[in-house]
Amino acid sequence: MYSTRPLSGRAAGIKLFAIILLVLLFHAGCSEREAPVEVDLTKREDIGFEQDPNTITYAYLPQYFHRVSFERHNPIVQHLRKETGLPIRQVFPDSFDDFMKMVGQGKIDIFFSNPFVYVRVAERFGSRAFARIIELDGRENFRGLVICRNDNMQIQTIEDCRGRRWVAVDPSSAGGYLYALGLFHDHGIRKDDFAEIAFVPGPGGQQEKVVFAVLSGRYEIGSVREGTLELVANKVDLNEIRIITHTPWYPGWMYGARKGLDPRIVDTVRDALLKLDQSDPQYKSICDAAHFLRVISARDSDFDPIRSLAGKVGIALSE
C-alpha cells in the first residue's frame, strides 16, 4: 500500500535534487553539439577473417551430417598435419552442389568424395584422383541399396518399384542415386515410370534423411549407399526397414585434388594417406573412425565405369 503522508523536509530535498539532475542530463543529451545520427540498416558489411593463403583445405563430401563428417575425418586431418607439416584444415560444404562449386572455385584443395562427384569435378574443373579406399568388407568397390518399409507388402521385387514415389540422396550421389538409377534402367524402368523422384533437402545428412523419409511413409522406396542402415541403427528400428535389392558394385570412394594444386603437395598428402592401414596398430583408430581398411593409390581411369554408367542413363557429366 502506498503512503499518503507528506514527505519530510530531508526527503523532499532529495527528491528536488534528483529532479534537477534529471533535467540537466536531459538538456545535455539534447545539446546541439550532438545531433542525432541516422542509421541505414540496409547498408551493412559482413566482418570475417583473412584465411592464411598457405592453408590446405580438406573436405568430406557431405553425405552425412557435419558432426559425422568431423568425427570420421578429423583424425585423418590430424594425421596429415603431423605427417606433412602442412597447415591442413577441414571445411564443411552444406550440399553436394556446394562441394562441387567450392572445388571449382579453388576453395577445396584435397577432397574425399564418391566416384560420381569425382568424375563430375574432373570433367568440369580438371580435378584429378590420386588415392582410393578399401572398404571395411575388403573391397575396392561399393554398392547401393533400394529400401522400403517392411510393412509395405505391395513391394517385393525391383519390378514392383515401377510407379512408386522414390526418394534419393542427391542427383550427384553414387550409391544413393546413380547406382540405383542404373539398376532400374537395366530392368527397363525409366525415370518417367516413377510417380515421383525426390531428393532430400537441407545441408548434410542426406543418407540418413532418406531412411527417415521412407519410414515416415511420404515415399514408398528410397536409395542409399550400403552401410547407411548401420549408421542409423541407434536412431530407428531397423526391423521396420526392408532391403528390396542391392545395386551392382562400382568403384568406391576416393581422394582427389583440385586443378592447380602444387603436385608436390599432392604427392606429400598421398604418401601420408597411403600409410593408413587398419592392420597397423598406430593407424587402426584412424581407419576405424573413417570406416575403411586402408588407402591405396588411384588414377583417373579407375573411374571410367562411372563415366560409362552416367552415359548409359543419360547424365551429362560436364553440365
C-alpha positions as protocol buffer text, in pm:
chain_id: "A"
residue {
  index: 1
  type: MET
  ca { x: 0 y: 0 z: 0 }
}
residue {
  index: 2
  type: TYR
  ca { x: 129 y: 346 z: -89 }
}
residue {
  index: 3
  type: SER
  ca { x: 160 y: 608 z: 193 }
}
residue {
  index: 4
  type: THR
  ca { x: -34 y: 939 z: 166 }
}
residue {
  index: 5
  type: ARG
  ca { x: 172 y: 1115 z: 435 }
}
residue {
  index: 6
  type: PRO
  ca { x: 364 y: 1429 z: 323 }
}
residue {
  index: 7
  type: LEU
  ca { x: 739 y: 1392 z: 269 }
}
residue {
  index: 8
  type: SER
  ca { x: 976 y: 1510 z: 542 }
}
residue {
  index: 9
  type: GLY
  ca { x: 1197 y: 1809 z: 471 }
}
residue {
  index: 10
  type: ARG
  ca { x: 1504 y: 1587 z: 410 }
}
residue {
  index: 11
  type: ALA
  ca { x: 1314 y: 1356 z: 176 }
}
residue {
  index: 12
  type: ALA
  ca { x: 1166 y: 1648 z: -16 }
}
residue {
  index: 13
  type: GLY
  ca { x: 1513 y: 1794 z: -63 }
}
residue {
  index: 14
  type: ILE
  ca { x: 1649 y: 1468 z: -203 }
}
residue {
  index: 15
  type: LYS
  ca { x: 1355 y: 1442 z: -442 }
}
residue {
  index: 16
  type: LEU
  ca { x: 1406 y: 1802 z: -564 }
}
residue {
  index: 17
  type: PHE
  ca { x: 1778 y: 1740 z: -623 }
}
residue {
  index: 18
  type: ALA
  ca { x: 1701 y: 1429 z: -827 }
}
residue {
  index: 19
  type: ILE
  ca { x: 1454 y: 1617 z: -1046 }
}
residue {
  index: 20
  type: ILE
  ca { x: 1706 y: 1894 z: -1115 }
}
residue {
  index: 21
  type: LEU
  ca { x: 1974 y: 1639 z: -1202 }
}
residue {
  index: 22
  type: LEU
  ca { x: 1747 y: 1461 z: -1450 }
}
residue {
  index: 23
  type: VAL
  ca { x: 1659 y: 1790 z: -1620 }
}
residue {
  index: 24
  type: LEU
  ca { x: 2027 y: 1882 z: -1659 }
}
residue {
  index: 25
  type: LEU
  ca { x: 2111 y: 1540 z: -1804 }
}
residue {
  index: 26
  type: PHE
  ca { x: 1820 y: 1567 z: -2047 }
}
residue {
  index: 27
  type: HIS
  ca { x: 1938 y: 1903 z: -2179 }
}
residue {
  index: 28
  type: ALA
  ca { x: 2294 y: 1779 z: -2207 }
}
residue {
  index: 29
  type: GLY
  ca { x: 2178 y: 1484 z: -2414 }
}
residue {
  index: 30
  type: CYS
  ca { x: 1985 y: 1715 z: -2648 }
}
residue {
  index: 31
  type: SER
  ca { x: 2272 y: 1958 z: -2696 }
}
residue {
  index: 32
  type: GLU
  ca { x: 2309 y: 2098 z: -3047 }
}
residue {
  index: 33
  type: ARG
  ca { x: 2667 y: 1980 z: -3043 }
}
residue {
  index: 34
  type: GLU
  ca { x: 2549 y: 1616 z: -3062 }
}
residue {
  index: 35
  type: ALA
  ca { x: 2297 y: 1596 z: -3344 }
}
residue {
  index: 36
  type: PRO
  ca { x: 2118 y: 1258 z: -3377 }
}
residue {
  index: 37
  type: VAL
  ca { x: 2278 y: 1015 z: -3620 }
}
residue {
  index: 38
  type: GLU
  ca { x: 2058 y: 836 z: -3874 }
}
residue {
  index: 39
  type: VAL
  ca { x: 2146 y: 469 z: -3922 }
}
residue {
  index: 40
  type: ASP
  ca { x: 2069 y: 299 z: -4255 }
}
residue {
  index: 41
  type: LEU
  ca { x: 2017 y: -69 z: -4165 }
}
residue {
  index: 42
  type: THR
  ca { x: 2010 y: -168 z: -4532 }
}
residue {
  index: 43
  type: LYS
  ca { x: 2381 y: -96 z: -4560 }
}
residue {
  index: 44
  type: ARG
  ca { x: 2593 y: -344 z: -4373 }
}
residue {
  index: 45
  type: GLU
  ca { x: 2917 y: -529 z: -4417 }
}
residue {
  index: 46
  type: ASP
  ca { x: 2999 y: -879 z: -4304 }
}
residue {
  index: 47
  type: ILE
  ca { x: 3306 y: -893 z: -4085 }
}
residue {
  index: 48
  type: GLY
  ca { x: 3515 y: -1202 z: -4147 }
}
residue {
  index: 49
  type: PHE
  ca { x: 3873 y: -1307 z: -4113 }
}
residue {
  index: 50
  type: GLU
  ca { x: 4157 y: -1345 z: -4356 }
}
residue {
  index: 51
  type: GLN
  ca { x: 4241 y: -1707 z: -4427 }
}
residue {
  index: 52
  type: ASP
  ca { x: 4607 y: -1797 z: -4446 }
}
residue {
  index: 53
  type: PRO
  ca { x: 4672 y: -1843 z: -4820 }
}
residue {
  index: 54
  type: ASN
  ca { x: 4904 y: -2131 z: -4731 }
}
residue {
  index: 55
  type: THR
  ca { x: 4627 y: -2331 z: -4561 }
}
residue {
  index: 56
  type: ILE
  ca { x: 4534 y: -2655 z: -4735 }
}
residue {
  index: 57
  type: THR
  ca { x: 4159 y: -2720 z: -4718 }
}
residue {
  index: 58
  type: TYR
  ca { x: 4025 y: -3072 z: -4683 }
}
residue {
  index: 59
  type: ALA
  ca { x: 3660 y: -3165 z: -4737 }
}
residue {
  index: 60
  type: TYR
  ca { x: 3448 y: -3477 z: -4699 }
}
residue {
  index: 61
  type: LEU
  ca { x: 3153 y: -3483 z: -4940 }
}
residue {
  index: 62
  type: PRO
  ca { x: 2854 y: -3417 z: -4708 }
}
residue {
  index: 63
  type: GLN
  ca { x: 2668 y: -3746 z: -4741 }
}
residue {
  index: 64
  type: TYR
  ca { x: 2615 y: -3747 z: -4364 }
}
residue {
  index: 65
  type: PHE
  ca { x: 2561 y: -3472 z: -4106 }
}
residue {
  index: 66
  type: HIS
  ca { x: 2860 y: -3244 z: -4041 }
}
residue {
  index: 67
  type: ARG
  ca { x: 2906 y: -3398 z: -3697 }
}
residue {
  index: 68
  type: VAL
  ca { x: 2960 y: -3737 z: -3859 }
}
residue {
  index: 69
  type: SER
  ca { x: 3195 y: -3586 z: -4119 }
}
residue {
  index: 70
  type: PHE
  ca { x: 3402 y: -3433 z: -3841 }
}
residue {
  index: 71
  type: GLU
  ca { x: 3410 y: -3745 z: -3625 }
}
residue {
  index: 72
  type: ARG
  ca { x: 3512 y: -3964 z: -3918 }
}
residue {
  index: 73
  type: HIS
  ca { x: 3774 y: -3742 z: -4076 }
}
residue {
  index: 74
  type: ASN
  ca { x: 3920 y: -3511 z: -3814 }
}
residue {
  index: 75
  type: PRO
  ca { x: 4163 y: -3790 z: -3709 }
}
residue {
  index: 76
  type: ILE
  ca { x: 4277 y: -3807 z: -4073 }
}
residue {
  index: 77
  type: VAL
  ca { x: 4330 y: -3431 z: -4082 }
}
residue {
  index: 78
  type: GLN
  ca { x: 4534 y: -3450 z: -3763 }
}
residue {
  index: 79
  type: HIS
  ca { x: 4738 y: -3734 z: -3915 }
}
residue {
  index: 80
  type: LEU
  ca { x: 4804 y: -3534 z: -4231 }
}
residue {
  index: 81
  type: ARG
  ca { x: 4914 y: -3230 z: -4034 }
}
residue {
  index: 82
  type: LYS
  ca { x: 5159 y: -3439 z: -3836 }
}
residue {
  index: 83
  type: GLU
  ca { x: 5298 y: -3633 z: -4132 }
}
residue {
  index: 84
  type: THR
  ca { x: 5321 y: -3350 z: -4385 }
}
residue {
  index: 85
  type: GLY
  ca { x: 5380 y: -3046 z: -4166 }
}
residue {
  index: 86
  type: LEU
  ca { x: 5120 y: -2865 z: -4377 }
}
residue {
  index: 87
  type: PRO
  ca { x: 4851 y: -2639 z: -4223 }
}
residue {
  index: 88
  type: ILE
  ca { x: 4552 y: -2854 z: -4323 }
}
residue {
  index: 89
  type: ARG
  ca { x: 4201 y: -2752 z: -4220 }
}
residue {
  index: 90
  type: GLN
  ca { x: 3875 y: -2943 z: -4266 }
}
residue {
  index: 91
  type: VAL
  ca { x: 3589 y: -2748 z: -4424 }
}
residue {
  index: 92
  type: PHE
  ca { x: 3223 y: -2848 z: -4436 }
}
residue {
  index: 93
  type: PRO
  ca { x: 3021 y: -2782 z: -4754 }
}
residue {
  index: 94
  type: ASP
  ca { x: 2645 y: -2792 z: -4692 }
}
residue {
  index: 95
  type: SER
  ca { x: 2548 y: -2985 z: -5004 }
}
residue {
  index: 96
  type: PHE
  ca { x: 2685 y: -3183 z: -5295 }
}
residue {
  index: 97
  type: ASP
  ca { x: 2643 y: -2877 z: -5520 }
}
residue {
  index: 98
  type: ASP
  ca { x: 2826 y: -2655 z: -5271 }
}
residue {
  index: 99
  type: PHE
  ca { x: 3105 y: -2911 z: -5258 }
}
residue {
  index: 100
  type: MET
  ca { x: 3149 y: -2913 z: -5637 }
}
residue {
  index: 101
  type: LYS
  ca { x: 3134 y: -2533 z: -5661 }
}
residue {
  index: 102
  type: MET
  ca { x: 3397 y: -2496 z: -5391 }
}
residue {
  index: 103
  type: VAL
  ca { x: 3627 y: -2739 z: -5571 }
}
residue {
  index: 104
  type: GLY
  ca { x: 3582 y: -2540 z: -5891 }
}
residue {
  index: 105
  type: GLN
  ca { x: 3648 y: -2212 z: -5708 }
}
residue {
  index: 106
  type: GLY
  ca { x: 3966 y: -2345 z: -5552 }
}
residue {
  index: 107
  type: LYS
  ca { x: 3819 y: -2332 z: -5202 }
}
residue {
  index: 108
  type: ILE
  ca { x: 3872 y: -2707 z: -5151 }
}
residue {
  index: 109
  type: ASP
  ca { x: 4222 y: -2837 z: -5217 }
}
residue {
  index: 110
  type: ILE
  ca { x: 4202 y: -3202 z: -5112 }
}
residue {
  index: 111
  type: PHE
  ca { x: 3873 y: -3392 z: -5106 }
}
residue {
  index: 112
  type: PHE
  ca { x: 3724 y: -3727 z: -5014 }
}
residue {
  index: 113
  type: SER
  ca { x: 3436 y: -3798 z: -5248 }
}
residue {
  index: 114
  type: ASN
  ca { x: 3213 y: -4055 z: -5405 }
}
residue {
  index: 115
  type: PRO
  ca { x: 3325 y: -4151 z: -5758 }
}
residue {
  index: 116
  type: PHE
  ca { x: 3027 y: -3987 z: -5929 }
}
residue {
  index: 117
  type: VAL
  ca { x: 3101 y: -3643 z: -5786 }
}
residue {
  index: 118
  type: TYR
  ca { x: 3467 y: -3703 z: -5868 }
}
residue {
  index: 119
  type: VAL
  ca { x: 3411 y: -3763 z: -6240 }
}
residue {
  index: 120
  type: ARG
  ca { x: 3191 y: -3454 z: -6246 }
}
residue {
  index: 121
  type: VAL
  ca { x: 3455 y: -3223 z: -6096 }
}
residue {
  index: 122
  type: ALA
  ca { x: 3719 y: -3393 z: -6311 }
}
residue {
  index: 123
  type: GLU
  ca { x: 3522 y: -3316 z: -6628 }
}
residue {
  index: 124
  type: ARG
  ca { x: 3418 y: -2966 z: -6522 }
}
residue {
  index: 125
  type: PHE
  ca { x: 3720 y: -2837 z: -6334 }
}
residue {
  index: 126
  type: GLY
  ca { x: 4015 y: -3062 z: -6413 }
}
residue {
  index: 127
  type: SER
  ca { x: 4042 y: -3228 z: -6071 }
}
residue {
  index: 128
  type: ARG
  ca { x: 4244 y: -3548 z: -6054 }
}
residue {
  index: 129
  type: ALA
  ca { x: 4226 y: -3862 z: -5841 }
}
residue {
  index: 130
  type: PHE
  ca { x: 4535 y: -3977 z: -5652 }
}
residue {
  index: 131
  type: ALA
  ca { x: 4409 y: -4232 z: -5396 }
}
residue {
  index: 132
  type: ARG
  ca { x: 4112 y: -4450 z: -5308 }
}
residue {
  index: 133
  type: ILE
  ca { x: 3999 y: -4655 z: -5011 }
}
residue {
  index: 134
  type: ILE
  ca { x: 3948 y: -5022 z: -4938 }
}
residue {
  index: 135
  type: GLU
  ca { x: 3605 y: -5065 z: -4781 }
}
residue {
  index: 136
  type: LEU
  ca { x: 3554 y: -5242 z: -4450 }
}
residue {
  index: 137
  type: ASP
  ca { x: 3447 y: -5558 z: -4635 }
}
residue {
  index: 138
  type: GLY
  ca { x: 3785 y: -5567 z: -4812 }
}
residue {
  index: 139
  type: ARG
  ca { x: 3655 y: -5446 z: -5148 }
}
residue {
  index: 140
  type: GLU
  ca { x: 3776 y: -5156 z: -5360 }
}
residue {
  index: 141
  type: ASN
  ca { x: 3416 y: -5114 z: -5480 }
}
residue {
  index: 142
  type: PHE
  ca { x: 3086 y: -5039 z: -5310 }
}
residue {
  index: 143
  type: ARG
  ca { x: 2715 y: -5051 z: -5395 }
}
residue {
  index: 144
  type: GLY
  ca { x: 2377 y: -4905 z: -5313 }
}
residue {
  index: 145
  type: LEU
  ca { x: 2056 y: -5032 z: -5158 }
}
residue {
  index: 146
  type: VAL
  ca { x: 1693 y: -4986 z: -5256 }
}
residue {
  index: 147
  type: ILE
  ca { x: 1476 y: -4990 z: -4943 }
}
residue {
  index: 148
  type: CYS
  ca { x: 1112 y: -4971 z: -4838 }
}
residue {
  index: 149
  type: ARG
  ca { x: 908 y: -5003 z: -4521 }
}
residue {
  index: 150
  type: ASN
  ca { x: 894 y: -5361 z: -4403 }
}
residue {
  index: 151
  type: ASP
  ca { x: 516 y: -5349 z: -4376 }
}
residue {
  index: 152
  type: ASN
  ca { x: 471 y: -5245 z: -4743 }
}
residue {
  index: 153
  type: MET
  ca { x: 366 y: -5581 z: -4883 }
}
residue {
  index: 154
  type: GLN
  ca { x: 298 y: -5436 z: -5228 }
}
residue {
  index: 155
  type: ILE
  ca { x: 672 y: -5402 z: -5294 }
}
residue {
  index: 156
  type: GLN
  ca { x: 865 y: -5728 z: -5306 }
}
residue {
  index: 157
  type: THR
  ca { x: 1089 y: -5708 z: -5613 }
}
residue {
  index: 158
  type: ILE
  ca { x: 1257 y: -5440 z: -5819 }
}
residue {
  index: 159
  type: GLU
  ca { x: 976 y: -5463 z: -6077 }
}
residue {
  index: 160
  type: ASP
  ca { x: 734 y: -5357 z: -5802 }
}
residue {
  index: 161
  type: CYS
  ca { x: 917 y: -5022 z: -5778 }
}
residue {
  index: 162
  type: ARG
  ca { x: 762 y: -4904 z: -6103 }
}
residue {
  index: 163
  type: GLY
  ca { x: 507 y: -4628 z: -6043 }
}
residue {
  index: 164
  type: ARG
  ca { x: 625 y: -4565 z: -5686 }
}
residue {
  index: 165
  type: ARG
  ca { x: 736 y: -4249 z: -5509 }
}
residue {
  index: 166
  type: TRP
  ca { x: 1117 y: -4269 z: -5490 }
}
residue {
  index: 167
  type: VAL
  ca { x: 1335 y: -4059 z: -5259 }
}
residue {
  index: 168
  type: ALA
  ca { x: 1709 y: -4048 z: -5330 }
}
residue {
  index: 169
  type: VAL
  ca { x: 2005 y: -3878 z: -5168 }
}
residue {
  index: 170
  type: ASP
  ca { x: 2113 y: -3623 z: -5429 }
}
residue {
  index: 171
  type: PRO
  ca { x: 2138 y: -3603 z: -5810 }
}
residue {
  index: 172
  type: SER
  ca { x: 2516 y: -3641 z: -5765 }
}
residue {
  index: 173
  type: SER
  ca { x: 2502 y: -3928 z: -5517 }
}
residue {
  index: 174
  type: ALA
  ca { x: 2662 y: -4251 z: -5637 }
}
residue {
  index: 175
  type: GLY
  ca { x: 2530 y: -4522 z: -5405 }
}
residue {
  index: 176
  type: GLY
  ca { x: 2228 y: -4311 z: -5314 }
}
residue {
  index: 177
  type: TYR
  ca { x: 2107 y: -4237 z: -5669 }
}
residue {
  index: 178
  type: LEU
  ca { x: 2321 y: -4317 z: -5975 }
}
residue {
  index: 179
  type: TYR
  ca { x: 2374 y: -4685 z: -5897 }
}
residue {
  index: 180
  type: ALA
  ca { x: 2002 y: -4737 z: -5832 }
}
residue {
  index: 181
  type: LEU
  ca { x: 1913 y: -4543 z: -6145 }
}
residue {
  index: 182
  type: GLY
  ca { x: 2140 y: -4775 z: -6345 }
}
residue {
  index: 183
  type: LEU
  ca { x: 1981 y: -5080 z: -6185 }
}
residue {
  index: 184
  type: PHE
  ca { x: 1630 y: -4961 z: -6270 }
}
residue {
  index: 185
  type: HIS
  ca { x: 1747 y: -4886 z: -6625 }
}
residue {
  index: 186
  type: ASP
  ca { x: 1875 y: -5242 z: -6665 }
}
residue {
  index: 187
  type: HIS
  ca { x: 1528 y: -5367 z: -6564 }
}
residue {
  index: 188
  type: GLY
  ca { x: 1353 y: -5146 z: -6818 }
}
residue {
  index: 189
  type: ILE
  ca { x: 1236 y: -4891 z: -6561 }
}
residue {
  index: 190
  type: ARG
  ca { x: 1296 y: -4529 z: -6667 }
}
residue {
  index: 191
  type: LYS
  ca { x: 1265 y: -4202 z: -6474 }
}
residue {
  index: 192
  type: ASP
  ca { x: 922 y: -4135 z: -6621 }
}
residue {
  index: 193
  type: ASP
  ca { x: 799 y: -4466 z: -6484 }
}
residue {
  index: 194
  type: PHE
  ca { x: 807 y: -4337 z: -6125 }
}
residue {
  index: 195
  type: ALA
  ca { x: 521 y: -4142 z: -5971 }
}
residue {
  index: 196
  type: GLU
  ca { x: 785 y: -3909 z: -5825 }
}
residue {
  index: 197
  type: ILE
  ca { x: 1161 y: -3886 z: -5782 }
}
residue {
  index: 198
  type: ALA
  ca { x: 1261 y: -3658 z: -5496 }
}
residue {
  index: 199
  type: PHE
  ca { x: 1590 y: -3566 z: -5331 }
}
residue {
  index: 200
  type: VAL
  ca { x: 1620 y: -3492 z: -4962 }
}
residue {
  index: 201
  type: PRO
  ca { x: 1659 y: -3120 z: -4878 }
}
residue {
  index: 202
  type: GLY
  ca { x: 1886 y: -2928 z: -4644 }
}
residue {
  index: 203
  type: PRO
  ca { x: 2253 y: -2940 z: -4552 }
}
residue {
  index: 204
  type: GLY
  ca { x: 2429 y: -3267 z: -4478 }
}
residue {
  index: 205
  type: GLY
  ca { x: 2280 y: -3591 z: -4354 }
}
residue {
  index: 206
  type: GLN
  ca { x: 2129 y: -3689 z: -4686 }
}
residue {
  index: 207
  type: GLN
  ca { x: 2175 y: -4062 z: -4641 }
}
residue {
  index: 208
  type: GLU
  ca { x: 2005 y: -4064 z: -4301 }
}
residue {
  index: 209
  type: LYS
  ca { x: 1725 y: -3839 z: -4426 }
}
residue {
  index: 210
  type: VAL
  ca { x: 1634 y: -4089 z: -4698 }
}
residue {
  index: 211
  type: VAL
  ca { x: 1582 y: -4359 z: -4435 }
}
residue {
  index: 212
  type: PHE
  ca { x: 1366 y: -4126 z: -4225 }
}
residue {
  index: 213
  type: ALA
  ca { x: 1163 y: -4020 z: -4531 }
}
residue {
  index: 214
  type: VAL
  ca { x: 1084 y: -4383 z: -4616 }
}
residue {
  index: 215
  type: LEU
  ca { x: 993 y: -4464 z: -4255 }
}
residue {
  index: 216
  type: SER
  ca { x: 757 y: -4166 z: -4245 }
}
residue {
  index: 217
  type: GLY
  ca { x: 561 y: -4312 z: -4538 }
}
residue {
  index: 218
  type: ARG
  ca { x: 599 y: -4000 z: -4752 }
}
residue {
  index: 219
  type: TYR
  ca { x: 796 y: -4206 z: -5005 }
}
residue {
  index: 220
  type: GLU
  ca { x: 749 y: -4573 z: -5088 }
}
residue {
  index: 221
  type: ILE
  ca { x: 1107 y: -4654 z: -5182 }
}
residue {
  index: 222
  type: GLY
  ca { x: 1445 y: -4500 z: -5111 }
}
residue {
  index: 223
  type: SER
  ca { x: 1804 y: -4545 z: -5228 }
}
residue {
  index: 224
  type: VAL
  ca { x: 2110 y: -4518 z: -5004 }
}
residue {
  index: 225
  type: ARG
  ca { x: 2467 y: -4643 z: -5005 }
}
residue {
  index: 226
  type: GLU
  ca { x: 2541 y: -4971 z: -4834 }
}
residue {
  index: 227
  type: GLY
  ca { x: 2639 y: -4909 z: -4472 }
}
residue {
  index: 228
  type: THR
  ca { x: 2383 y: -4636 z: -4409 }
}
residue {
  index: 229
  type: LEU
  ca { x: 2143 y: -4860 z: -4219 }
}
residue {
  index: 230
  type: GLU
  ca { x: 2415 y: -4948 z: -3969 }
}
residue {
  index: 231
  type: LEU
  ca { x: 2477 y: -4576 z: -3917 }
}
residue {
  index: 232
  type: VAL
  ca { x: 2115 y: -4509 z: -3816 }
}
residue {
  index: 233
  type: ALA
  ca { x: 2072 y: -4828 z: -3613 }
}
residue {
  index: 234
  type: ASN
  ca { x: 2071 y: -4630 z: -3287 }
}
residue {
  index: 235
  type: LYS
  ca { x: 1803 y: -4393 z: -3416 }
}
residue {
  index: 236
  type: VAL
  ca { x: 1546 y: -4621 z: -3581 }
}
residue {
  index: 237
  type: ASP
  ca { x: 1422 y: -4976 z: -3554 }
}
residue {
  index: 238
  type: LEU
  ca { x: 1586 y: -5148 z: -3850 }
}
residue {
  index: 239
  type: ASN
  ca { x: 1318 y: -5415 z: -3837 }
}
residue {
  index: 240
  type: GLU
  ca { x: 1091 y: -5152 z: -3989 }
}
residue {
  index: 241
  type: ILE
  ca { x: 1312 y: -5129 z: -4298 }
}
residue {
  index: 242
  type: ARG
  ca { x: 1345 y: -5391 z: -4571 }
}
residue {
  index: 243
  type: ILE
  ca { x: 1615 y: -5408 z: -4841 }
}
residue {
  index: 244
  type: ILE
  ca { x: 1442 y: -5470 z: -5173 }
}
residue {
  index: 245
  type: THR
  ca { x: 1762 y: -5520 z: -5369 }
}
residue {
  index: 246
  type: HIS
  ca { x: 2129 y: -5430 z: -5396 }
}
residue {
  index: 247
  type: THR
  ca { x: 2281 y: -5247 z: -5691 }
}
residue {
  index: 248
  type: PRO
  ca { x: 2585 y: -5381 z: -5881 }
}
residue {
  index: 249
  type: TRP
  ca { x: 2933 y: -5299 z: -5748 }
}
residue {
  index: 250
  type: TYR
  ca { x: 3112 y: -4989 z: -5876 }
}
residue {
  index: 251
  type: PRO
  ca { x: 3438 y: -4806 z: -5792 }
}
residue {
  index: 252
  type: GLY
  ca { x: 3447 y: -4683 z: -5435 }
}
residue {
  index: 253
  type: TRP
  ca { x: 3524 y: -4358 z: -5256 }
}
residue {
  index: 254
  type: MET
  ca { x: 3840 y: -4176 z: -5345 }
}
residue {
  index: 255
  type: TYR
  ca { x: 4074 y: -3886 z: -5279 }
}
residue {
  index: 256
  type: GLY
  ca { x: 4124 y: -3610 z: -5532 }
}
residue {
  index: 257
  type: ALA
  ca { x: 4291 y: -3272 z: -5567 }
}
residue {
  index: 258
  type: ARG
  ca { x: 4172 y: -2956 z: -5731 }
}
residue {
  index: 259
  type: LYS
  ca { x: 4329 y: -2839 z: -6055 }
}
residue {
  index: 260
  type: GLY
  ca { x: 4636 y: -2625 z: -5998 }
}
residue {
  index: 261
  type: LEU
  ca { x: 4731 y: -2758 z: -5657 }
}
residue {
  index: 262
  type: ASP
  ca { x: 5109 y: -2792 z: -5633 }
}
residue {
  index: 263
  type: PRO
  ca { x: 5196 y: -3152 z: -5735 }
}
residue {
  index: 264
  type: ARG
  ca { x: 5448 y: -3166 z: -5452 }
}
residue {
  index: 265
  type: ILE
  ca { x: 5168 y: -3106 z: -5203 }
}
residue {
  index: 266
  type: VAL
  ca { x: 4953 y: -3374 z: -5367 }
}
residue {
  index: 267
  type: ASP
  ca { x: 5238 y: -3625 z: -5352 }
}
residue {
  index: 268
  type: THR
  ca { x: 5309 y: -3541 z: -4987 }
}
residue {
  index: 269
  type: VAL
  ca { x: 4944 y: -3582 z: -4888 }
}
residue {
  index: 270
  type: ARG
  ca { x: 4912 y: -3904 z: -5089 }
}
residue {
  index: 271
  type: ASP
  ca { x: 5219 y: -4056 z: -4923 }
}
residue {
  index: 272
  type: ALA
  ca { x: 5077 y: -3971 z: -4580 }
}
residue {
  index: 273
  type: LEU
  ca { x: 4739 y: -4122 z: -4667 }
}
residue {
  index: 274
  type: LEU
  ca { x: 4897 y: -4442 z: -4800 }
}
residue {
  index: 275
  type: LYS
  ca { x: 5033 y: -4507 z: -4451 }
}
residue {
  index: 276
  type: LEU
  ca { x: 4678 y: -4552 z: -4322 }
}
residue {
  index: 277
  type: ASP
  ca { x: 4618 y: -4922 z: -4277 }
}
residue {
  index: 278
  type: GLN
  ca { x: 4388 y: -5076 z: -4019 }
}
residue {
  index: 279
  type: SER
  ca { x: 4631 y: -5365 z: -3967 }
}
residue {
  index: 280
  type: ASP
  ca { x: 4892 y: -5121 z: -3833 }
}
residue {
  index: 281
  type: PRO
  ca { x: 4823 y: -5057 z: -3462 }
}
residue {
  index: 282
  type: GLN
  ca { x: 4931 y: -4693 z: -3479 }
}
residue {
  index: 283
  type: TYR
  ca { x: 4674 y: -4618 z: -3751 }
}
residue {
  index: 284
  type: LYS
  ca { x: 4393 y: -4854 z: -3655 }
}
residue {
  index: 285
  type: SER
  ca { x: 4190 y: -4594 z: -3463 }
}
residue {
  index: 286
  type: ILE
  ca { x: 4209 y: -4351 z: -3756 }
}
residue {
  index: 287
  type: CYS
  ca { x: 4087 y: -4613 z: -4003 }
}
residue {
  index: 288
  type: ASP
  ca { x: 3817 y: -4731 z: -3764 }
}
residue {
  index: 289
  type: ALA
  ca { x: 3683 y: -4376 z: -3726 }
}
residue {
  index: 290
  type: ALA
  ca { x: 3685 y: -4324 z: -4104 }
}
residue {
  index: 291
  type: HIS
  ca { x: 3521 y: -4664 z: -4169 }
}
residue {
  index: 292
  type: PHE
  ca { x: 3773 y: -4800 z: -4414 }
}
residue {
  index: 293
  type: LEU
  ca { x: 4050 y: -5061 z: -4406 }
}
residue {
  index: 294
  type: ARG
  ca { x: 4327 y: -4872 z: -4582 }
}
residue {
  index: 295
  type: VAL
  ca { x: 4417 y: -4627 z: -4856 }
}
residue {
  index: 296
  type: ILE
  ca { x: 4569 y: -4729 z: -5190 }
}
residue {
  index: 297
  type: SER
  ca { x: 4687 y: -4533 z: -5493 }
}
residue {
  index: 298
  type: ALA
  ca { x: 4443 y: -4444 z: -5771 }
}
residue {
  index: 299
  type: ARG
  ca { x: 4434 y: -4287 z: -6114 }
}
residue {
  index: 300
  type: ASP
  ca { x: 4164 y: -4119 z: -6315 }
}
residue {
  index: 301
  type: SER
  ca { x: 4095 y: -4418 z: -6540 }
}
residue {
  index: 302
  type: ASP
  ca { x: 3990 y: -4625 z: -6236 }
}
residue {
  index: 303
  type: PHE
  ca { x: 3660 y: -4438 z: -6252 }
}
residue {
  index: 304
  type: ASP
  ca { x: 3577 y: -4492 z: -6617 }
}
residue {
  index: 305
  type: PRO
  ca { x: 3296 y: -4738 z: -6518 }
}
residue {
  index: 306
  type: ILE
  ca { x: 3120 y: -4441 z: -6357 }
}
residue {
  index: 307
  type: ARG
  ca { x: 3150 y: -4242 z: -6677 }
}
residue {
  index: 308
  type: SER
  ca { x: 3001 y: -4535 z: -6870 }
}
residue {
  index: 309
  type: LEU
  ca { x: 2714 y: -4569 z: -6624 }
}
residue {
  index: 310
  type: ALA
  ca { x: 2633 y: -4198 z: -6639 }
}
residue {
  index: 311
  type: GLY
  ca { x: 2630 y: -4213 z: -7018 }
}
residue {
  index: 312
  type: LYS
  ca { x: 2401 y: -4517 z: -7016 }
}
residue {
  index: 313
  type: VAL
  ca { x: 2135 y: -4340 z: -6805 }
}
residue {
  index: 314
  type: GLY
  ca { x: 2170 y: -4012 z: -6994 }
}
residue {
  index: 315
  type: ILE
  ca { x: 2353 y: -3796 z: -6738 }
}
residue {
  index: 316
  type: ALA
  ca { x: 2593 y: -3538 z: -6883 }
}
residue {
  index: 317
  type: LEU
  ca { x: 2896 y: -3503 z: -6657 }
}
residue {
  index: 318
  type: SER
  ca { x: 3009 y: -3164 z: -6786 }
}
residue {
  index: 319
  type: GLU
  ca { x: 2684 y: -2981 z: -6704 }
}
